[in-house]
Amino acid sequence: MTPSPLHLLDWQVPVTTHRYTRRDTAFYALSLGLGRDPLDRRQLALVDPWHPGLKALPSLALVLGYPGFWLGELVVHEATGIAPWQVLHVEQSVHLAGPLPPEGQIVGKTSVTALVDKGADRGSFLYSERQVIDQASGALLATCRQVHFLRKAGGCGSAGKPPPQRPPVSMAASSLQVDIPCLPQQALVYRLNGDSNPLHSDPEVAARAGFPKPILHGMCTAGMAVAAVIDALADADPGRSHGFTVRMTNPVLPGDTLRVEMWPDGSFRARALERDVLVLDAGHVQLQGV
């Protein structure tokens, strides 16, 4: 069954009201693997909810007002024709109006903006956008734009206009490399932020998608890399970043080692070290003064 492009563009994703606390902000950072070094005082301001100077990572916007896995359920969704094992998160950007507060009440408004058909049996790309709005003031806190690849859902026709893509990162040698271990249980921990796609937890769903085991969320992989860039280039101060963009090129498996290669301008890419597979490309963290 293939999705209807016009139906998807008109699909009404439920508006989400979300109260998040300082504990949620700290848990999000911990779910990315931060806090590995108990002597790193800089990261305490990211992972300790009782820290007086608690700060939110820019990628926290990815889970604020998140409507959950609205593209499909355990069986093919009657309205979209999309099953969970068909959906891969392949591109993400976040633009912040300013530093995210460590707690608050927000509203998330998600809409489908484009569908690009790659042809029968070649899949299609679904573009969507979520606005993260402060409920009390009505101020726009963040705009999250994401692209999902719908495997085996091609031949349906295109609709809408996708935004331009950022070019791949230069092949020149990076100025800095950081290796980050992905814990075996990391996908299970990260999904507690609100992403219930069973592709990240259920071995049977993962096998149906052709993976040896549940894969890590693309949003988690992106968040890990963004945090590494901020740690290395902005002295672990997320307030210096006003957004990022990244492309997910291959899935990450829990237990992989993520090697993040970065450049002084905030550009980055990442590889799954043991498998020598490029997993993130065209990455860029927007940093003040860079």
Phi, psi and omega in degrees: 000131180253148181287153174272120184300317181291325178295320179294319179297330180268357185297126183269100176286130183302137173291135185247128171258131192219120171260125177241148186248175176298326177296320178297318180296316179292318179299320179303313180298319178295325181292342175274355180098005178291158181091012180296327180258106183292349180263358180276097183294334180298320183281346176300328180288355178253333189244352182253109184294343180265002178292130183296338180250033182307132180236149179261135173293148179300329181286352173303332179303335182296333183250001178272126182067020182289127185279006183081189184279079185280348183285339181183168178242196181295335174244167181302128181287131183299328186275323185256338183072023184240132178255156186300325182287353178269348192258124174234132177278118189241347180204146183209140170221152176225130173240125182257141173283339180180179178303137178289137175292151182286352176203159179166180176241120186231166176239133177249124179241114184250138177218149175275131184249335181195155172226124180247114182276126178265358179114162181304134179066007179248356177085185179210161180250128180252124180255134178218165183220140176233128174263129178256115191239134174291123187293323184290314186263340185079006182285140176283119180270321185202152171239121181249123177244131183225155177234131175243138174266125180259099184293139177061025180237041178261181180078018185255347184096155181256162177201150181078178182234114180285154177286161178293151180268147173283138181292158177301157178293147179305147178281357178298151181300138180288158180273342182206142176232140177228130178260130183234122177284136172265116184294148179304328182262012189296322179296323179292323178290313185296325184294345175291350172285349175128002179263107187263010180304119183293349176301338183260003183220328188262115181302326181292318178295318178298318180296322179296330178276355178095015180255148182290339178197169179306139184264162178283146177300137174300325178295327178290313179302315179298316180298322178298315182292317179299317178297323179294320179295316179296321179298316186278322188255345182232022177053040176062025180255100182293343178294346179274356181252137176241025173145178179199165172218149181199152176244131176267117187259336177208151179293150174256138179259136172307134185102343174295159167256125181267116176262111180264120176257131185223160181237159185302335181277003180095359176289150179203162169211171182211151179233150166278108195300309185294326181267353181051053181238131175288122184248336176227139178214168178055033180276145176204124174259123180280116184240138176295135178081006180244000000 
